[in-house]
Amino acid sequence: MPDEPCSCLRGKGLTKVFGFGRTRTLAVDHVDFDFHDGEVISIVGESGSGKTTFAKLLLGLINPTEGEIYFQGRKRDIRTQQRKREYWRSIQAIFQDPYCSYNTFRKVDSVLLDCIAMRGGRSLPRSKKTEMMAEACGFVNLKFEELTDKYPFELSGGQMQRLMIARVFLLKPRILLADEPTSMIDACSRATILDMLMHLRNEVGMTVVFITHDIGLAYYVSDSVYIMERGRFVEHGCADDVILHPKEAYTRRLINDVPKIHEAWDLSTVEPIPLESGVKPGQARCESPTQGL
């Protein structure tokens, strides 16, 4: 029998609460999970379901209120800055909003050089570093000579998102958390970028965790799917079982909400938005009620 993949990241009763009293918000509600080496996982849910908070807990950017996370079979310990840096060598992220992911005052070269330094390449000659940066940019169809000596704000949103993937190419972490990684990339390039991430996963045996509301993407790329509703995992399993044979009503709703080209879009599950006073049904909010009279 082939060896079963080892557990690389596991959680038990993971919980995150923000605020107190009337302002208390339970963002992640006692979730259990088990991610394995080389596995592709998707965390699927609508906006506000707790997906990004869950990702921040895994990254160690915020502390859990309750529960434990186990990394490589041991209880995660990131209490000191040095241990956090060691942990971050093994786990990295591509965030949904690239505009908030860079230090505006640091040039592209510095961003990529930091990645080389994290992998122990600080003492490499400059020519070798330039070669590595050019290779990483080429991996995501960017030309390093067009990016060098530029600041992030001089790039387009798509270029910044691709640059984040180039960082991953240099770092080659054991685990990648991808929070809507193609959100700023045009539809023609989306499949290409996803294929690049899958190629990188196959090359280094990386575990990839997609954070997404796109259940079609989850089915396309994932080995396992976790469905998240109001901070809880209401259903999880292999992609075929969850998407093709859903057990929970919430999962079926997410699937039915995906528009299909040759079918009328079913809006029966969409909650109506209260109309402002004086606005007629079907009238744009920015349009005056008396416009056109």
C-alpha positions as CSV (number, residue, x, y, z in Angstrom):
1,M,0.0,0.0,0.0
2,P,1.3,3.5,-0.8
3,D,2.2,5.7,2.2
4,E,-0.5,8.1,3.3
5,P,0.5,11.8,3.0
6,C,1.7,13.3,6.3
7,S,-0.3,15.9,8.1
8,C,1.4,19.3,7.7
9,L,-1.2,21.6,9.3
10,R,-3.9,20.5,11.7
11,G,-6.3,22.4,14.0
12,K,-8.6,21.4,16.9
13,G,-11.4,23.6,18.1
14,L,-9.9,26.8,16.5
15,T,-11.9,29.8,17.5
16,K,-11.5,33.6,17.1
17,V,-13.8,36.1,18.8
18,F,-13.5,39.9,18.2
19,G,-14.9,42.4,20.7
20,F,-16.9,42.1,23.9
21,G,-20.5,42.3,25.0
22,R,-22.8,43.7,22.4
23,T,-20.0,44.1,19.9
24,R,-18.8,40.5,20.3
25,T,-18.3,38.8,16.9
26,L,-17.6,35.1,16.6
27,A,-15.6,35.0,13.4
28,V,-14.3,31.4,13.5
29,D,-16.3,29.0,15.6
30,H,-14.5,25.9,16.9
31,V,-13.3,24.5,13.6
32,D,-11.3,21.3,13.1
33,F,-9.2,20.6,10.0
34,D,-6.3,18.4,8.8
35,F,-4.2,19.4,5.7
36,H,-1.7,17.0,4.2
37,D,1.6,17.4,2.3
38,G,1.1,18.2,-1.4
39,E,-2.7,18.5,-1.0
40,V,-4.8,21.3,-2.6
41,I,-7.6,22.5,-0.3
42,S,-10.3,25.1,-0.9
43,I,-12.0,26.9,1.9
44,V,-15.3,28.1,0.3
45,G,-17.9,30.4,1.6
46,E,-19.7,33.7,0.9
47,S,-18.3,37.1,2.1
48,G,-18.3,37.4,5.8
49,S,-18.2,33.7,6.5
50,G,-14.9,33.8,8.3
51,K,-12.5,32.6,5.5
52,T,-9.9,35.4,5.7
53,T,-9.9,35.4,9.5
54,F,-9.2,31.7,9.4
55,A,-6.3,32.3,7.0
56,K,-4.9,34.9,9.3
57,L,-5.0,32.4,12.2
58,L,-3.1,29.9,10.1
59,L,-0.5,32.5,9.2
60,G,-0.1,33.6,12.8
61,L,-1.0,37.2,12.0
62,I,-3.7,37.1,14.7
63,N,-3.9,34.9,17.8
64,P,-6.7,32.4,18.4
65,T,-9.2,32.9,21.2
66,E,-9.4,29.1,21.8
67,G,-8.1,26.0,20.2
68,E,-4.7,24.8,19.0
69,I,-2.8,24.6,15.7
70,Y,-0.3,21.8,15.0
71,F,2.4,22.2,12.4
72,Q,4.4,19.2,11.1
73,G,2.9,17.1,13.9
74,R,3.9,19.5,16.7
75,K,2.0,22.2,18.6
76,R,2.8,25.4,16.9
77,D,4.9,27.8,18.9
78,I,5.4,31.3,17.4
79,R,5.6,33.2,20.7
80,T,8.9,35.0,19.7
81,Q,9.7,36.9,16.6
82,Q,12.5,34.5,15.7
83,R,10.1,31.5,15.8
84,K,7.6,33.4,13.7
85,R,10.2,34.1,11.1
86,E,11.1,30.4,11.0
87,Y,7.4,29.5,10.7
88,W,7.0,32.0,7.9
89,R,9.8,30.3,5.9
90,S,7.4,27.4,5.6
91,I,4.1,29.1,5.2
92,Q,3.3,32.1,2.9
93,A,0.3,33.8,1.5
94,I,-1.1,35.5,-1.6
95,F,-3.6,38.1,-0.4
96,Q,-6.8,39.2,-2.2
97,D,-5.9,42.9,-2.2
98,P,-2.4,43.4,-3.6
99,Y,-2.6,47.2,-3.0
100,C,-2.4,46.4,0.8
101,S,0.3,43.8,0.5
102,Y,3.3,45.9,-0.2
103,N,5.3,48.6,1.6
104,T,4.7,51.5,-0.7
105,F,8.2,52.9,-0.1
106,R,10.1,49.8,-1.0
107,K,11.0,49.0,-4.6
108,V,10.2,45.8,-6.4
109,D,13.9,44.7,-6.3
110,S,13.8,45.0,-2.4
111,V,10.7,42.8,-2.3
112,L,12.3,40.0,-4.3
113,L,15.7,40.4,-2.6
114,D,14.0,39.9,0.8
115,C,12.7,36.5,-0.5
116,I,16.1,35.4,-1.6
117,A,17.6,36.4,1.8
118,M,14.9,34.4,3.6
119,R,16.0,31.3,1.7
120,G,19.6,31.8,2.7
121,G,20.8,33.6,-0.4
122,R,21.9,36.9,1.2
123,S,25.6,36.3,0.4
124,L,25.0,35.4,-3.3
125,P,26.6,37.6,-5.9
126,R,24.4,40.3,-7.3
127,S,24.4,38.8,-10.8
128,K,23.0,35.5,-9.4
129,K,20.3,37.4,-7.5
130,T,19.3,39.2,-10.6
131,E,19.2,35.9,-12.5
132,M,16.9,34.5,-9.8
133,M,14.6,37.5,-9.8
134,A,14.3,37.4,-13.6
135,E,13.5,33.7,-13.5
136,A,10.8,34.3,-10.9
137,C,9.2,37.2,-12.9
138,G,9.4,35.1,-16.0
139,F,7.5,32.3,-14.3
140,V,4.5,34.6,-14.0
141,N,5.0,36.2,-17.5
142,L,6.5,39.4,-16.2
143,K,9.8,41.0,-17.5
144,F,12.1,41.9,-14.7
145,E,13.8,44.6,-16.7
146,E,10.4,46.4,-16.9
147,L,9.9,46.2,-13.1
148,T,13.3,46.9,-11.7
149,D,13.8,50.1,-9.8
150,K,10.0,50.7,-9.7
151,Y,7.7,51.1,-6.7
152,P,4.6,48.9,-6.3
153,F,2.3,51.8,-6.8
154,E,3.8,52.2,-10.3
155,L,2.4,48.7,-11.3
156,S,-1.1,47.7,-12.3
157,G,-3.2,45.5,-9.9
158,G,-2.6,42.5,-12.1
159,Q,1.2,43.0,-12.1
160,M,1.2,43.3,-8.3
161,Q,-0.8,40.1,-8.0
162,R,1.6,38.3,-10.3
163,L,4.6,39.7,-8.4
164,M,3.1,38.1,-5.2
165,I,3.2,34.8,-7.0
166,A,6.8,35.4,-8.1
167,R,7.6,35.8,-4.4
168,V,6.2,32.4,-3.8
169,F,8.4,31.0,-6.6
170,L,11.5,32.3,-4.9
171,L,10.4,31.3,-1.4
172,K,9.1,27.8,-2.3
173,P,7.2,27.4,1.1
174,R,5.8,24.1,2.3
175,I,2.3,25.7,2.6
176,L,0.8,28.4,0.5
177,L,-2.4,30.2,1.5
178,A,-4.0,31.8,-1.6
179,D,-6.8,34.3,-0.8
180,E,-8.5,34.9,-4.1
181,P,-5.2,34.8,-5.9
182,T,-6.6,35.7,-9.3
183,S,-9.0,38.5,-8.2
184,M,-6.9,41.2,-9.9
185,I,-6.1,39.2,-13.1
186,D,-8.1,39.2,-16.3
187,A,-10.1,36.1,-17.2
188,C,-7.7,35.1,-20.0
189,S,-4.8,34.9,-17.6
190,R,-6.6,33.3,-14.7
191,A,-6.3,29.7,-15.8
192,T,-2.6,30.3,-16.7
193,I,-1.8,31.6,-13.2
194,L,-3.7,28.7,-11.6
195,D,-1.8,26.2,-13.8
196,M,1.5,27.9,-12.7
197,L,0.6,27.4,-9.0
198,M,-0.3,23.8,-9.7
199,H,3.1,23.4,-11.5
200,L,4.9,24.9,-8.5
201,R,2.9,22.6,-6.1
202,N,4.0,19.6,-8.1
203,E,7.6,20.8,-8.3
204,V,8.2,21.2,-4.6
205,G,5.3,19.2,-3.0
206,M,3.7,22.3,-1.7
207,T,0.4,22.3,0.1
208,V,-2.0,24.9,-1.4
209,V,-5.0,26.3,0.5
210,F,-7.3,28.4,-1.6
211,I,-9.6,30.9,0.2
212,T,-12.4,31.6,-2.2
213,H,-16.1,32.2,-2.8
214,D,-15.8,30.7,-6.3
215,I,-17.1,27.1,-5.9
216,G,-16.2,26.4,-9.6
217,L,-12.6,27.3,-8.9
218,A,-12.7,25.0,-5.8
219,Y,-13.9,22.1,-7.9
220,Y,-11.4,22.7,-10.7
221,V,-8.2,22.8,-8.5
222,S,-9.0,21.0,-5.2
223,D,-8.4,17.6,-3.7
224,S,-10.4,18.5,-0.6
225,V,-13.1,21.2,-0.1
226,Y,-14.2,22.8,3.2
227,I,-17.5,24.7,3.1
228,M,-17.6,27.6,5.6
229,E,-20.8,29.3,6.9
230,R,-20.8,31.8,9.7
231,G,-17.4,30.7,11.0
232,R,-18.1,27.0,11.0
233,F,-17.1,24.2,8.6
234,V,-20.6,22.8,7.7
235,E,-19.3,20.2,5.2
236,H,-16.0,18.9,4.0
237,G,-14.5,16.1,2.0
238,C,-13.1,15.3,-1.4
239,A,-14.1,17.8,-4.1
240,D,-16.2,15.3,-6.0
241,D,-18.2,14.3,-3.0
242,V,-18.8,17.9,-1.7
243,I,-19.6,19.5,-5.1
244,L,-21.4,16.7,-7.0
245,H,-23.1,15.2,-4.0
246,P,-23.6,18.0,-1.4
247,K,-25.3,17.1,1.9
248,E,-25.9,20.5,3.4
249,A,-28.5,23.0,2.2
250,Y,-25.9,25.8,2.3
251,T,-23.5,23.9,0.0
252,R,-26.4,23.3,-2.5
253,R,-27.2,27.0,-2.3
254,L,-23.7,28.0,-3.2
255,I,-23.7,25.7,-6.1
256,N,-27.1,26.9,-7.4
257,D,-26.0,30.5,-7.1
258,V,-23.4,30.0,-9.8
259,P,-24.7,31.5,-13.1
260,K,-25.0,29.1,-16.0
261,I,-24.8,30.4,-19.6
262,H,-27.7,28.4,-20.9
263,E,-30.0,28.6,-17.9
264,A,-32.0,31.4,-16.4
265,W,-30.3,32.6,-13.2
266,D,-32.3,31.5,-10.2
267,L,-32.5,34.5,-7.8
268,S,-35.0,32.9,-5.5
269,T,-32.3,32.4,-2.8
270,V,-31.1,36.0,-2.9
271,E,-32.4,38.1,0.0
272,P,-34.0,41.3,-1.3
273,I,-32.3,44.6,-0.5
274,P,-34.6,47.1,1.2
275,L,-35.4,50.0,-1.1
276,E,-34.7,53.5,-0.1
277,S,-37.6,55.8,0.4
278,G,-38.9,57.1,-2.9
279,V,-37.0,54.7,-5.0
280,K,-39.0,52.5,-7.3
281,P,-38.3,48.8,-7.9
282,G,-35.7,48.4,-10.7
283,Q,-34.6,52.0,-10.4
284,A,-30.9,52.7,-9.9
285,R,-30.1,54.1,-6.5
286,C,-28.0,56.9,-8.0
287,E,-30.9,57.9,-10.2
288,S,-33.2,60.6,-8.9
289,P,-36.8,59.4,-8.4
290,T,-38.0,62.3,-10.5
291,Q,-35.4,61.9,-13.2
292,G,-36.9,61.6,-16.7
293,L,-40.2,63.1,-15.7
